[in-house]
Structure formats: C-alpha cells, structure tokens
C-alpha cells in the first residue's frame, strides 16, 4: 500500500495484527483487526511509523514518545483525521 499522507498528518489506520494461538484449534487462529490513531512520523519502504504519543523535547532533539511500526502489507485502510 502506498501512503500518500505527509509526515505529521493525523491518521486513523486500520490494519491486521499478527496473533499467536497456543493450545487452540487451528480454526481459532486469525489476525486481529486493529485501529491505530496517531501522527505519521516516518514512511519507509516496507512500513510506516505512527506516534500515538509525543513527549515535549527541544526542537533539536529526535522526537520521543510512543510509536507503532506497521508493515505496509497489513494495512487495510488509512483515513486522514
């Protein structure tokens, strides 16, 4: 999936998370549909990085916060907020 949004855009990303099932029937195993809301921080060849929280830092510092790396292949939908 190509991500057309600009860095810093607030997004809602719907994606399928990989899940493990131990001591379950194979028919129980399936990915979990997830929704992540945050600011687009980086676009890489195979994934995006979304900040769900950003901490206040000096402007010359690398952003710090809580980040989610989402592989492009599991993204179902991206919506600008």
N, C-alpha and C positions, 0 to 999 in steps of 0.2 A: 504494500500500500504506500502510495506517495502522500507525504504530509505537506500540504500547501500552506499551512499556518506559519506566521512569522514567529520568531523567538520572542517570548514574553507574552504571547497570546494566552488568555484564559480558555481552557478547553475542558470538555467532557468527553472522555474516551471510554468506549465500550469495547471490552476485549475478553478473550477466553484464557483463563489461568490454568496452568498445568496442575493437576492434582494427583496424589498418590492414594491408593486404596489398599490397605493391608487387612487380610482376613475378611475379605468381602468377595462376593460373586463377581465375575468379570462383567456381568451385565450392569452392576452398580457403578462401574468406572466411567467417568465422563469429565470433561473440563468444567470449571465453574465460571459462569458469566460474571464479569466484574465491571464496575464503573469507577473510574478514577477521575477526579476533578482537580485541576491544578494548572500551573503556568508551564508552557513549553520552554524548556531550558536549553536542550540540545537536540539536533537532528543528526543521526549517524546513519551509515549505510544500511545497517540491519536493525536498528532500534531507535526509539526516542527516549528522552529523559524528561520527566514531568516533576515539578516541585509541588508537593502538597502543602508544605510549609516552608517559609523562608525566614531566616533569622537576620536581624539587623546587624550589618557589618559595615566597615568602612568601604567606600567606593572602590578603593584599590585592591580589595581582597576578593578572592574567589567566593562565590555565593555558598553559604552554608545553610543547611536545612534538612528536610525530609524529602527524599527523591524516590521515584519509581521508574525503573527501566523497563520499557515494554517493547518486546520484539515486534517488528512490523507485521510479521506473518500471523499474529494472533489478534490483531486489531480488527474489529467488526465495523466500528463507526467512530467518527470524530465530529464533534459539534462545537463550534465557537460559542462561548458564553458572553 
